[in-house]
Amino acid sequence: MDNIAGLRSLIAAAQTGSLSAAARRLHITQPAVSQQIAALEQLYGVELVVRGRNGVRLTEAGEIASSYAEQVLSQLATMNDAMFALQSSAEGGLSVACPLLIAQTILVPVLADLRRKHPKLKIDLKARDQLQDSAETPCDLEIRACRLGPAEGSIRKLAEIEQVLVASPAYLSRTGRPTALSDLARLDYVQYKDDPEEKFLPLSSGEQAPITIAFAAQMPDLILHAVENHLGIATVPRFFVQSQLDAGAIEEVLPAHQIAPKQLFLVRASGTLGKSRRISIFTDRFVSELAATPGFRLASGLRASVGALSPI
């Protein structure tokens, strides 16, 4: 337990890319973050992070420590949820904010199932893609999908969302199928509004592919509609378009170059200990749905806990 603070600082530094950003996330000072990571380095006798002008990056030892740290912190969060759940009620309200696509797909069977099993659990769902000021629009839980971790709150990584670059066969036949990453720049890219700063495609390999943004769509369904109507290429979650891929209505573009996945986080507001049982019930069912849906890779330490994240 003495190393928990250091593990949290290491994870925060790895996800944010800097000690100052990690400090803001954890609500502590930058020297405290540095000291906690340094204490881990002294304990294990290895360098975990390399500090530079552009922030920090993990060493090989840091990558190993980070992967285990995610499992440790996930299991600790599960234990805390289960223990506090014993002292709270399953009845009452729970407010949840999440991206539109998650609300329209993954949460549909989750909410229906919870309604049957826990009729006195009242979930207030707020579907939105823009990040909101938690003080202005407070929610007990926020499901957040992004490239990096959220900046504040009690954070728990749930999964990685596989992304795929797609287009219609007719569009690719008309423009010519790209054979190299550099070819993507000549194609029209349909941008989703939750990525307004997107200027390139981040790949799992660490490379960046050029894109030429043609226009932005305001809803997930509009992205798919634009692609199916031969308007360009787009990056979408695989789980959202797998049936269209299977049917041949759309196809992967440069499938040998995997798009970097998005991270799915659960952000829990402070002052919700009295709702721990409700939160555990919701989280348990939500994670089980993620595990059953192709295109999601659960975070380390969660898979073994599916179905047992909380006593129900």
Secondary structure, DSSP 8 states (H G I E B T S, - for coil): -TTHHHHHHHHHHHHHSSHHHHHHHHTS-HHHHHHHHHHHHHHHTS--EEEETTEEEE-HHHHHHHHHHHHHHHHHHHHHHHHHHTTS-S-EEEEEEE-HHHHHTTHHHHHHHHHHH-TTEEEEEEE-SS---TTTS--SEEEEEESS--SSSEEEEEEEEEEEEEE-HHHHHHH----SGGGGGGSEEEEETT-TT--EEEBTTS-EEE-EEEEEESSHHHHHHHHHTTS-BEEEEHHHHHHHHHHTSSEESSTTS-EEEEEEEEEE-TT-GGGHHHHHHHHHHHHHHHHTSTTEEE-TTTGGGTT-SS--
